[in-house]
Amino acid sequence: MSRAGKRGQRLREIATQLPDAQAQALLEYAEFLLQRHGAAPVADDPIDIPRTENETVVGAIKRLRASYPMLDVGKLLTETTALMSDHALRGRDAGQVIDELEQLFRRHYERLLADRDG
């Protein structure tokens, strides 16, 4: 396990042992430190950017990245690339690929919330 992973695991262990009020204070302090050091806090809700009528797959990826700024795009890279390749190299319908991209980003967002909420 990486160093960051061990720290995250230890923070979770501590938070689960604290009373609710102190666990909330720990979370608020961690978010304060994150903001102080230039990182964006995890937003509770995605930014609602509507899908355009003739949106391209690349345009959809850009829109979804802007809609879900709290997601680590590195974790989405393999699946996003595979879907984009299906469209560009195999001729898969853009609308279907965009639908799947939206589902992919939503799943990662829901997983982020579940991990954050424990």
C-alpha positions, 0 to 999 in steps of 0.5 A, a space after each residue: 500500500 502506498 504512503 498516501 493509502 496508509 495515511 488515508 486508511 489511518 485517518 478513516 480508522 481515527 474518524 470511525 473511533 471518534 464521536 460524530 461531532 469530533 469526526 465532523 470537526 476532523 473532516 472540516 479541518 482536513 478540508 481547510 488544510 486542503 484549501 489552504 494548500 491550493 487543492 480544490 475541496 471535494 464538491 458535493 454536487 457536480 456542475 450541471 453543464 447541459 449536453 449540446 445537441 451535436 456534441 462530439 465524444 471529445 466535447 463530451 469528455 471535456 464537458 464531463 471533466 468540467 462537470 465533475 472537477 472533484 474526480 481524479 481523471 487519471 482513474 477515468 483514463 483507461 475507461 474513457 480512452 476505451 470508449 473514445 477508441 470504440 467511437 474513433 476506431 470502430 465507428 461506434 455511434 457517438 450518442 451511445 458512447 457519450 451516454 456511457 461516458 456520462 454513466 462512467 463519470 456518474 459511477 466514479 462520482 458516486 464511488 467518491 461520495 461513498 468512499 468519502 462518507 465511509 
